[in-house]
């Protein structure tokens, strides 16, 4: 059963790095005056994009972990079936 528990750690690390980079970018943007963000479409689009990247990477990490857990449960049930 241990063989089923192996997560794609490298993929999760890559996604985590994407989250960190997007959050770093958002942190930099947060230092700008609110009016610069709201009235400059390039900056506003960059902020939106970084939110999307961070959220999507977090969802992808969740899906990897959840699908692995479901696979382990399914295969465990199959091994224990009569």
Secondary structure, DSSP 4 states (H G I P E B T S, - for coil): -GGGG---HHHHHHHHHHHHHHHHHHHHHHTS-HHHHHH-HHHHHHHHHHHHHHHHHHHHHHHHHHHHHHHHHHHHHHHH--
